[in-house]
Amino acid sequence: MAKVALITGAARRIGADIARTLHQRGMNVIIHCRRSAEEAEALAAELNRLQPDSARVLHANLNQPDAVRGLAQEALAQWGGIDVLVNNASSFYPTPLSQASDDDWDALMHSNVRAPFLLVQALAPSLRKHRGSVVNLVDVYAEKPLADHSLYCMAKAALASMTRSLAREMGPEVRINGVSPGPILWPEGGQGNQQDILAATPLGRCGSPQDIAGAVAWLALDAPFVTGQILAVDGGRSLAFQGG
């Protein structure tokens, strides 16, 4: 039977490319979404045309702990287990110190840290049984903070720490790694300093979602002696970082 991957936030953008890439590698994929139901169903239909009953869609609000635990149980019920978990879903928006609210704290911390932790916790028995792997989508801003985005940067730094901590705790059965994208897709609504960011990137251009998806697939499936690592896929941006 095919291995099974759960990808959060997989209806569109980078998450959809991760789902397509893992599917191309012969995996059954569970496409999680919150609001993008139409796009998620279209992606599942696309993949199911290539291989019948190889893609399914699950809905959950990752800001609600019980909903995250429910997502894990629903995912396990689809094909009887999970081999790969990709924590891709993320909230991203500015939170200047003078304006940051309790709701901002909850939204950014829940989606970027708590939900990934709860999913690993709930799926741990299956991941151990299948000697599976977890890949967390971190961010170069976890180490080099972006101005006016303290809560987001804090959340991603916590996710990076979680990646390393759980790699120690869950070895040798489960490998846990991360990917830190650099300039790939600009946030919806734009980012005002795009030219400055590209100028500070040694390769001088944006990457593609496929660059991230390929890195995720490599860590998930092709790197049996790699764990606790966070791979920057950023065109060298982290080498010449000058702030955001």
VMD Tcl script that draws the C-alpha trace (Angstrom):
set ca {
  {0.00 0.00 0.00}
  {1.19 3.52 -0.76}
  {2.68 5.64 1.98}
  {0.51 8.48 3.26}
  {1.37 12.15 3.76}
  {-0.64 14.81 5.57}
  {0.16 18.33 4.37}
  {-1.39 21.24 6.23}
  {-2.39 24.32 4.26}
  {-2.06 22.33 1.05}
  {-4.86 23.76 -1.08}
  {-2.75 26.41 -2.78}
  {0.61 28.14 -3.14}
  {3.62 26.22 -1.74}
  {1.46 23.66 0.05}
  {-0.18 22.56 -3.19}
  {3.21 22.06 -4.84}
  {4.35 19.97 -1.88}
  {1.24 17.81 -2.25}
  {1.84 17.39 -5.98}
  {5.50 16.50 -5.48}
  {4.85 13.88 -2.79}
  {2.05 12.48 -4.93}
  {4.45 12.21 -7.87}
  {6.69 10.19 -5.56}
  {3.91 7.62 -5.20}
  {2.36 8.78 -1.95}
  {-1.29 9.11 -1.06}
  {-1.84 12.69 0.12}
  {-4.23 14.26 2.58}
  {-4.81 17.90 1.66}
  {-5.69 19.97 4.70}
  {-7.38 23.34 4.31}
  {-9.36 25.78 6.38}
  {-11.09 28.19 4.00}
  {-9.81 27.18 0.54}
  {-12.22 24.28 0.11}
  {-12.83 24.81 -3.60}
  {-9.13 24.90 -4.41}
  {-8.47 21.88 -2.19}
  {-11.16 19.82 -3.90}
  {-9.84 20.85 -7.33}
  {-6.33 19.76 -6.37}
  {-7.60 16.43 -5.03}
  {-9.56 15.86 -8.25}
  {-6.44 16.64 -10.30}
  {-4.39 14.09 -8.35}
  {-7.14 11.48 -8.33}
  {-7.33 11.66 -12.11}
  {-3.69 10.60 -12.17}
  {-4.15 7.87 -9.56}
  {-7.65 6.93 -8.33}
  {-8.33 7.43 -4.63}
  {-4.87 8.81 -3.89}
  {-5.86 12.26 -2.57}
  {-8.42 13.34 0.01}
  {-9.36 16.65 1.61}
  {-9.80 17.40 5.31}
  {-10.91 20.69 6.86}
  {-9.80 22.11 10.21}
  {-9.18 25.42 11.94}
  {-5.63 25.12 13.26}
  {-6.27 27.89 15.80}
  {-8.47 25.49 17.76}
  {-6.55 22.76 19.63}
  {-9.44 20.29 19.62}
  {-9.87 20.79 15.88}
  {-6.18 20.01 15.37}
  {-6.49 16.81 17.38}
  {-9.59 15.95 15.36}
  {-7.69 16.52 12.13}
  {-5.04 14.05 13.26}
  {-7.63 11.38 14.01}
  {-9.43 11.97 10.70}
  {-6.12 11.74 8.86}
  {-5.27 8.44 10.52}
  {-8.67 7.07 9.52}
  {-8.21 7.78 5.79}
  {-5.75 5.00 4.95}
  {-4.93 3.60 8.38}
  {-1.80 5.57 9.22}
  {0.50 8.49 8.48}
  {4.07 8.15 7.19}
  {4.90 11.81 6.54}
  {3.62 14.98 8.18}
  {4.34 18.34 6.54}
  {3.49 21.30 8.76}
  {3.11 23.93 6.05}
  {0.10 25.99 7.16}
  {1.06 29.39 8.55}
  {-0.37 32.79 9.40}
  {1.77 35.80 8.44}
  {1.04 39.47 8.97}
  {2.68 42.44 10.74}
  {2.23 43.01 14.47}
  {3.96 46.27 15.45}
  {4.61 46.38 19.19}
  {2.16 49.23 19.76}
  {-0.66 47.38 18.01}
  {-0.15 43.67 18.76}
  {-3.17 42.15 20.49}
  {-4.02 38.96 22.35}
  {-5.85 37.78 19.24}
  {-2.72 38.33 17.16}
  {-0.69 36.33 19.65}
  {-3.17 33.46 19.52}
  {-3.50 33.46 15.73}
  {0.23 33.47 15.03}
  {1.31 31.14 17.81}
  {-1.46 28.60 17.29}
  {-0.99 28.16 13.54}
  {2.81 28.33 13.50}
  {3.74 26.44 16.68}
  {0.93 24.88 18.66}
  {-0.81 23.14 15.76}
  {2.42 21.52 14.48}
  {3.23 20.34 18.00}
  {-0.25 18.91 18.56}
  {-0.19 17.12 15.21}
  {3.18 15.51 15.95}
  {1.92 14.56 19.41}
  {-1.27 12.96 18.09}
  {0.40 11.24 15.14}
  {3.49 10.07 17.04}
  {2.40 6.42 17.44}
  {1.74 6.07 13.70}
  {4.91 7.94 12.75}
  {6.95 5.69 15.05}
  {5.29 2.54 13.72}
  {6.01 3.50 10.11}
  {9.44 4.99 10.86}
  {8.10 8.16 9.34}
  {9.25 11.74 9.10}
  {8.08 15.28 9.77}
  {9.03 18.38 7.80}
  {8.21 21.78 9.28}
  {8.09 24.92 7.14}
  {10.10 27.42 9.16}
  {11.37 30.76 7.77}
  {14.66 32.60 7.40}
  {13.04 35.24 9.63}
  {13.19 32.79 12.55}
  {16.87 33.74 12.86}
  {16.98 37.16 11.19}
  {13.81 38.95 12.32}
  {11.64 41.03 10.04}
  {10.76 44.51 11.33}
  {7.24 44.89 12.78}
  {6.66 41.11 12.68}
  {7.85 40.15 16.15}
  {5.08 37.65 16.92}
  {5.49 35.85 13.61}
  {9.28 35.73 13.99}
  {8.94 34.49 17.57}
  {6.54 31.77 16.44}
  {8.84 30.57 13.68}
  {11.82 30.61 16.05}
  {9.81 28.42 18.40}
  {8.99 26.08 15.51}
  {12.70 25.82 14.70}
  {13.43 24.94 18.32}
  {10.61 22.41 18.32}
  {12.07 20.80 15.19}
  {15.41 20.23 16.89}
  {13.94 19.24 20.26}
  {11.52 16.67 18.90}
  {14.18 15.24 16.60}
  {16.09 14.25 19.71}
  {13.00 12.96 21.47}
  {11.55 10.93 18.60}
  {14.70 9.35 17.23}
  {15.59 6.79 16.10}
  {12.17 5.88 14.72}
  {11.09 9.32 13.44}
  {13.13 11.98 11.67}
  {12.11 15.63 12.08}
  {13.55 18.39 9.90}
  {12.64 21.83 8.64}
  {12.81 23.93 5.49}
  {13.31 27.70 5.72}
  {12.11 29.38 2.52}
  {13.58 32.67 1.45}
  {11.99 34.81 -1.28}
  {9.67 32.37 -3.06}
  {6.15 33.77 -3.26}
  {5.52 37.25 -1.90}
  {2.85 37.43 0.81}
  {-0.60 38.14 -0.55}
  {-1.05 41.88 -0.35}
  {2.60 42.37 -1.29}
  {5.76 43.19 0.59}
  {7.01 46.69 0.05}
  {10.75 46.02 0.04}
  {10.84 43.32 -2.64}
  {13.67 44.90 -4.63}
  {15.78 45.35 -1.50}
  {15.26 41.69 -0.60}
  {16.27 40.50 -4.08}
  {19.29 42.81 -4.06}
  {20.44 41.16 -0.82}
  {19.97 37.64 -2.26}
  {23.16 36.28 -3.87}
  {21.22 34.50 -6.62}
  {19.39 37.76 -7.33}
  {15.96 36.28 -7.94}
  {12.99 34.59 -6.34}
  {12.87 30.85 -6.06}
  {9.89 28.76 -7.06}
  {7.43 26.72 -5.00}
  {8.96 23.66 -6.66}
  {12.28 24.51 -4.99}
  {10.60 24.20 -1.60}
  {8.60 21.12 -2.56}
  {11.75 19.36 -3.77}
  {13.54 20.12 -0.51}
  {10.57 18.84 1.51}
  {10.45 15.62 -0.51}
  {14.19 15.08 -0.11}
  {14.07 15.52 3.66}
  {10.91 13.43 3.99}
  {11.89 10.53 1.75}
  {15.53 10.60 0.65}
  {17.60 11.63 3.66}
  {17.60 8.67 6.08}
  {20.57 9.99 8.10}
  {19.33 13.58 8.42}
  {17.33 14.74 11.42}
  {17.07 17.90 13.50}
  {18.23 20.04 10.57}
  {16.70 23.16 9.07}
  {17.58 23.64 5.41}
  {17.54 27.21 4.10}
  {16.18 27.26 0.55}
  {16.67 30.96 0.04}
  {19.02 31.69 -2.84}
  {21.70 32.57 -0.31}
  {19.56 35.26 1.30}
  {20.59 34.18 4.80}
  {24.26 34.68 3.91}
  {23.85 38.36 3.13}
  {20.94 39.22 5.36}
  {20.38 42.93 5.85}
  {17.01 42.83 7.59}
  {13.55 43.08 6.15}
}
mol new
graphics top color blue
foreach p $ca { graphics top sphere $p radius 0.5 }
foreach p [lrange $ca 0 end-1] q [lrange $ca 1 end] { graphics top cylinder $p $q radius 0.2 }
display resetview
